[in-house]
Structure formats: C-alpha cells, structure tokens
Amino acid sequence: MRHNEQMTEIVKMENDVWQVGIVPQSGGSVAYARSRVGDAWVDVLRPTSGEDLAKAATTASYPLVPWSNRIRDGKLQWAGRTYQLRINAPDGTAIHGTGTEYPWTVVERDATRVTLEFVSRNYYGVNFPWPFTARCTYALDGDRFTWTTSLTNEAHETFPAGFGHHPYFLRQLAGPDGAIGGDALLELACEQAYPVERVMAIGPAGALPPHLDFRQLRPLGSVFVDDCFTGRTSPTFATIEYPGALTVRIDADELYSHGVVYIPEGKPFFAVEPVTNVNDGFTLEAAGQHGTGVFLIQPAETRGASFSLVAEA
C-alpha cells in the first residue's frame, strides 16, 4: 500500500536537546532527528522528504529485524536445512530483515518516548521462516536519544536471528539557514573488519586495511565504503564530530558486537549502523565460523539491546 504525505503520520518527540519524528506505518522508521546547536535546531540524521515517508529505505533510519544486512541468495541455512527467503534486493539477496515491509503499531507513547510493535503473525508473506514479535522503543532523556530493539520468539522451536538499525548521518549539519559546522569526522572503536565480496563477509574478521581504519578520529574521505566491523574496544561504539558545532557519540550495548559503515561517493550522507550480526552471518554460521553475532532465541524468549545517540554541543 502506498501512503502519501497526508496519510503518513509522524509521531513527534522533543526535549531540550532532541527533536525526533517516527514513522510507524513505514516499517517503524525514523523521519528525522535534530539536535539543538545554539538557538537553532539542526538535522543530524538525513531528513525525510514528504514523498519519501512511505518507504523505509528513504527515511533517516529504519530497524533491521530479524536480521541485519544481507543473506546470500536469500538462502537462510540453519540446523542442516535451507530456507529460501524472498529476494528483496537488486543484488539478489534478502536484505535488512523483513520489518521494514510492514506497518508497526504504536503501543506506548508520551512526549519523550514511543514504543512500536510488529507482530509477524498478523501479516501474510513475512520474509522469515518463524513467527516473531519485534519492538522498538525510541526515548529522549537529556542529551541521550536511546533506541531499544527487542525480538521475541513466537515459534515452538529455537531459531537464529539478529537485529540492528540503519541511521543515515549528514556529512554536514543542516540548519534552517544552511550548513553548520565542518564536515563530519568519524571514530570507530573497532579493531577488525571482515573480508567482503558483494558486501557480504566471506571469512573471519581480520586486521583493518588503511581505508577502513577509523580508530582515530578522521575525515570520512572520498573512497567508497560498505563494510562490516567487529572487535569493539569501548562502550562507545562510534563518535561523529562536526567541528565547531556538535559531537554525536554512539553508546551501544555489548549485544551490538558488529557495526556497518556505509560511505557512498558523492552523497551528502553516510551510515553508521550498530548491528548484532555480520553481513551474511547465517551462511558463515552454517560453515562453522564463530563470532558472527548471530544469536539463538528459545521459544517465548526475548532478546533485546539498546544504543544511544548522545549530543555534545
């Protein structure tokens, strides 16, 4: 179903530091996240235009459940079986879970907190072999904008899963009168990255090549990046600094053992994604590789984790 701007509700939250809009109908996504710099509200995440509100992939961020990134050829391998998922990406993969394909329901809401829920049994054609319930809570508390994702197994057997979120940050902050501050600098508290082929891991993580070494704060550069990192060294997963204006710290729970950084060429945005599992983690697990971040959920069990964007003006 297509939504136009009038049909697509934006659930708004605000405190003294953050202004946030959530789009439940579009996969539980985020329409915008602004922070206060001086007397102005400035866009930190890529803002969503009215015509783009109906599609999660064109919003500021969207939940990745019940797995993060790609599954090669859509073939989910688990316990000696192969489940053929629907291919939903041009590169021939099943990508970014299935939660973005359906509307989410608002189950709790106040001025600084909203909880959304997606119950897979309520929809036909959900692209995952087992029924599940996902929840995303977005909450403001002072300088912290916290995102909490949980996944509950509604099946009668254990299944493998993962989750994450896909926030697009602006390369330069956008205020009401134009750009504010310098171009973004990135620091990533990860010591390893995976060898990838077609943006999917093909072996265990290893040492960082120079173009992926963001252990010290540095410019994004002009080289295309779409890679998965692990080997976290700090509760602060990443730091994004806009010189002269704002620093945004990403604090993340341990379950977010991986992260994806996407830096497209010639675009005014980039992505820093806290995720639990490596790209194509199910395939690596089936091949006997450990440390993929794919976790198991027992029947009726819930697994959840949080990360926060912390604004430091």
KOLVO-806400 format. One line per field, with one value per residue (C-alpha): residue in three letters; x, y negated, z. Coordinates in Angstrom, 1 decimal, decimal comma. Layout:
BEGIN
code: (ala	...) $
xx: (X	...) $
yy: (Y	...) $
zz: (Z	...) $
This chain:
BEGIN
code: (met	arg	his	asn	glu	gln	met	thr	glu	ile	val	lys	met	glu	asn	asp	val	trp	gln	val	gly	ile	val	pro	gln	ser	gly	gly	ser	val	ala	tyr	ala	arg	ser	arg	val	gly	asp	ala	trp	val	asp	val	leu	arg	pro	thr	ser	gly	glu	asp	leu	ala	lys	ala	ala	thr	thr	ala	ser	tyr	pro	leu	val	pro	trp	ser	asn	arg	ile	arg	asp	gly	lys	leu	gln	trp	ala	gly	arg	thr	tyr	gln	leu	arg	ile	asn	ala	pro	asp	gly	thr	ala	ile	his	gly	thr	gly	thr	glu	tyr	pro	trp	thr	val	val	glu	arg	asp	ala	thr	arg	val	thr	leu	glu	phe	val	ser	arg	asn	tyr	tyr	gly	val	asn	phe	pro	trp	pro	phe	thr	ala	arg	cys	thr	tyr	ala	leu	asp	gly	asp	arg	phe	thr	trp	thr	thr	ser	leu	thr	asn	glu	ala	his	glu	thr	phe	pro	ala	gly	phe	gly	his	his	pro	tyr	phe	leu	arg	gln	leu	ala	gly	pro	asp	gly	ala	ile	gly	gly	asp	ala	leu	leu	glu	leu	ala	cys	glu	gln	ala	tyr	pro	val	glu	arg	val	met	ala	ile	gly	pro	ala	gly	ala	leu	pro	pro	his	leu	asp	phe	arg	gln	leu	arg	pro	leu	gly	ser	val	phe	val	asp	asp	cys	phe	thr	gly	arg	thr	ser	pro	thr	phe	ala	thr	ile	glu	tyr	pro	gly	ala	leu	thr	val	arg	ile	asp	ala	asp	glu	leu	tyr	ser	his	gly	val	val	tyr	ile	pro	glu	gly	lys	pro	phe	phe	ala	val	glu	pro	val	thr	asn	val	asn	asp	gly	phe	thr	leu	glu	ala	ala	gly	gln	his	gly	thr	gly	val	phe	leu	ile	gln	pro	ala	glu	thr	arg	gly	ala	ser	phe	ser	leu	val	ala	glu	ala) $
xx: (0,0	1,3	1,0	1,1	2,3	-1,1	-1,7	1,7	1,6	4,8	4,9	6,9	9,0	11,0	13,0	15,6	18,3	16,5	13,6	12,6	9,9	9,0	7,0	5,2	3,5	6,8	8,5	8,9	11,4	12,7	11,8	14,3	16,4	17,5	19,7	19,9	23,1	22,9	19,4	18,8	17,5	19,8	19,4	21,8	20,2	19,3	15,8	13,0	11,0	7,2	7,3	9,9	8,0	6,2	9,3	11,6	14,7	14,5	13,9	16,5	16,8	14,9	15,0	16,7	14,8	15,1	18,5	20,9	22,2	22,2	21,6	23,3	20,9	18,2	19,2	18,9	20,8	20,1	20,3	21,1	18,1	18,0	15,0	14,6	13,6	12,1	14,8	14,1	17,2	18,6	21,8	19,9	19,9	17,4	18,3	17,8	15,3	11,5	10,2	10,6	8,0	5,0	3,4	4,2	1,7	2,2	1,7	3,1	3,6	4,3	6,1	9,6	9,1	7,3	7,2	6,3	5,5	5,4	3,7	4,7	1,7	-0,6	0,7	0,9	4,2	6,6	10,0	11,2	10,5	9,5	6,9	8,2	7,3	9,6	9,5	11,4	11,4	12,7	13,3	14,7	16,4	18,5	21,3	20,6	18,3	18,1	16,9	15,9	15,1	13,8	12,8	10,6	10,4	6,7	7,6	7,7	11,3	14,6	15,6	18,7	18,3	19,9	18,9	20,2	19,3	20,4	20,9	22,0	24,0	24,6	28,1	27,5	24,8	21,8	20,2	17,3	19,7	22,2	25,1	26,5	30,0	32,7	32,5	31,9	34,8	34,4	36,0	35,0	36,0	36,5	39,8	38,7	36,8	35,6	36,8	33,8	32,6	29,5	29,2	29,0	31,6	33,5	35,7	36,7	37,4	41,0	43,2	41,9	43,1	44,1	41,0	38,8	40,9	38,8	40,2	41,4	39,0	39,5	37,6	35,3	37,4	36,2	36,7	33,6	33,0	30,3	31,9	31,3	33,4	33,8	36,3	34,7	37,0	34,7	31,1	31,2	30,8	31,4	32,0	30,9	32,3	31,1	33,9	32,8	29,2	28,4	29,7	27,4	28,6	27,0	27,0	25,9	25,2	27,5	25,0	25,8	29,0	29,2	28,8	28,4	29,8	28,4	30,1	28,7	30,5	29,1	26,2	25,6	25,1	26,7	25,6	27,0	24,9	25,0	24,1	24,3	25,5	27,9	26,6	25,5	26,0	23,7	25,9	29,1	27,5	26,4	30,1	31,3	32,6	32,2	31,8	29,3	26,9	24,0	22,2	19,7	16,3	14,4	10,6	8,9	12,4	13,0	16,4	16,9	19,6	19,9	22,1	22,1	23,0	24,5	24,6	27,6	27,3) $
yy: (0,0	-3,4	-6,3	-9,9	-12,6	-13,3	-9,6	-9,0	-10,1	-11,3	-10,7	-13,6	-13,7	-16,6	-17,7	-20,5	-18,7	-16,5	-16,8	-13,4	-12,2	-8,5	-6,9	-3,8	-3,0	-2,9	0,1	-1,7	-4,1	-7,5	-10,5	-12,9	-13,6	-17,2	-18,5	-22,0	-23,9	-27,4	-28,7	-26,5	-23,0	-21,3	-18,0	-15,3	-12,4	-12,6	-14,2	-12,5	-14,5	-14,1	-12,0	-9,6	-9,0	-6,0	-3,9	-2,9	-2,8	-6,5	-7,6	-8,8	-5,3	-2,0	1,1	4,3	7,3	10,2	10,0	7,3	6,7	9,5	13,2	14,6	15,7	15,4	18,9	19,0	22,0	23,4	26,8	28,6	27,1	24,3	21,9	20,0	16,4	14,0	11,9	8,3	6,5	5,9	7,7	11,0	11,1	10,9	7,7	5,8	8,2	8,0	5,5	2,6	4,1	3,7	1,0	1,1	0,3	-2,3	-0,5	-3,2	-6,9	-10,1	-13,4	-11,8	-8,1	-5,9	-2,1	-0,4	3,2	5,6	9,0	11,1	13,5	10,6	10,4	12,7	13,2	12,1	13,0	15,2	18,9	18,4	16,1	13,4	10,1	7,1	4,0	0,7	-2,0	-5,5	-7,6	-11,0	-11,7	-14,8	-14,7	-11,0	-9,7	-6,0	-3,3	0,1	3,1	6,5	9,7	12,4	15,9	16,9	20,2	23,7	24,2	22,3	20,0	17,9	14,1	10,7	7,1	3,5	0,1	-1,9	-5,6	-7,9	-10,8	-14,0	-14,8	-18,3	-19,5	-21,2	-24,2	-26,4	-28,8	-26,4	-24,2	-24,4	-23,3	-21,4	-18,2	-15,1	-13,3	-9,6	-7,5	-3,8	-1,7	1,5	3,3	5,7	5,8	8,7	9,6	9,0	10,0	8,2	6,5	9,9	11,4	14,4	15,3	14,3	10,7	9,6	6,5	3,2	2,1	-1,6	-2,9	-1,3	-2,3	-4,8	-4,0	-7,6	-10,5	-11,3	-12,6	-10,2	-10,6	-10,0	-6,3	-4,2	-2,1	0,5	2,8	4,7	4,2	6,0	6,3	3,5	1,9	-0,5	-1,0	-4,0	-2,3	-5,4	-9,2	-11,6	-15,1	-18,1	-20,6	-23,8	-22,7	-19,3	-15,9	-12,8	-9,8	-6,4	-4,3	-0,7	2,4	5,4	7,4	4,9	6,7	5,5	2,4	1,4	-1,8	-2,9	-5,9	-6,4	-8,5	-12,0	-11,8	-14,3	-11,4	-8,3	-5,5	-4,1	-1,1	0,6	4,3	7,6	9,8	9,8	9,5	12,9	14,3	17,3	18,6	18,2	19,9	22,8	23,1	23,4	19,9	18,5	14,9	14,0	12,3	14,5	15,4	18,1	17,3	20,0	20,3	17,5	15,9	12,2	10,7	7,0	4,3	0,5	-2,1	-5,9	-9,0	-11,4	-15,0	-17,0	-20,6) $
zz: (0,0	-0,9	1,6	0,7	3,0	4,4	5,3	6,8	10,5	12,1	15,8	17,3	20,4	21,8	24,8	25,3	23,2	20,6	18,2	16,7	14,3	14,0	11,1	12,4	9,1	7,2	9,0	12,3	10,8	11,8	9,7	11,3	14,3	15,1	17,9	19,3	18,4	20,0	19,3	16,2	15,6	13,1	11,3	12,4	10,5	6,8	6,9	5,1	2,5	2,4	-0,7	0,8	4,1	2,6	2,1	5,0	2,8	2,1	5,7	8,2	9,7	10,0	12,1	10,8	12,1	12,4	10,9	9,8	6,2	3,6	3,3	0,2	-2,5	0,2	1,5	5,3	6,5	9,9	11,6	8,4	6,5	3,9	4,0	0,7	1,5	-0,9	-2,8	-2,0	-3,2	-6,7	-5,9	-5,5	-1,7	1,1	2,8	6,1	7,6	6,9	9,5	7,1	4,7	7,1	9,3	13,0	15,8	18,5	21,8	24,2	23,7	25,6	24,9	25,1	24,5	21,9	21,6	18,3	17,8	14,8	15,2	12,2	12,6	11,8	8,2	5,2	3,4	6,1	4,9	7,7	8,5	12,1	13,8	16,0	17,7	17,4	19,5	19,0	21,7	20,9	24,0	24,9	28,2	28,4	25,8	25,0	22,2	23,0	20,6	22,1	19,9	21,2	19,5	20,9	19,6	19,0	17,4	19,1	18,2	18,6	15,7	14,8	14,5	14,7	14,6	14,2	12,9	9,9	10,8	8,0	9,3	7,4	6,3	7,4	9,8	8,2	10,0	8,9	7,2	5,7	6,7	10,2	11,3	9,5	7,6	9,7	11,3	12,3	15,0	15,3	18,3	16,4	15,7	13,0	9,7	7,5	4,0	1,8	-1,6	-2,9	0,5	2,3	4,6	3,1	6,1	9,6	10,6	10,5	10,7	9,4	5,9	6,0	4,3	7,0	10,0	11,9	15,3	15,5	14,6	10,9	7,8	6,0	2,9	-0,7	-1,0	-1,2	2,0	2,7	5,3	8,5	11,6	14,9	17,7	19,7	22,3	24,1	25,3	22,9	19,5	17,4	17,6	14,9	15,3	13,3	14,0	15,6	16,1	17,6	18,6	18,5	20,5	19,8	23,0	22,5	24,5	24,1	22,0	19,2	18,6	15,0	13,0	9,4	7,9	4,5	2,9	-0,6	-3,1	-3,9	-1,4	1,5	4,0	5,3	7,6	10,9	11,9	15,2	14,5	16,3	13,4	10,5	6,9	5,7	9,2	8,7	5,9	7,9	10,9	8,7	7,5	11,1	11,7	15,2	16,3	13,7	16,2	15,1	18,3	19,2	20,7	22,6	22,3	24,2	24,9	24,3	23,3	23,3	23,4	23,2	21,8	22,3	20,3	22,8	21,7	23,0	21,8) $
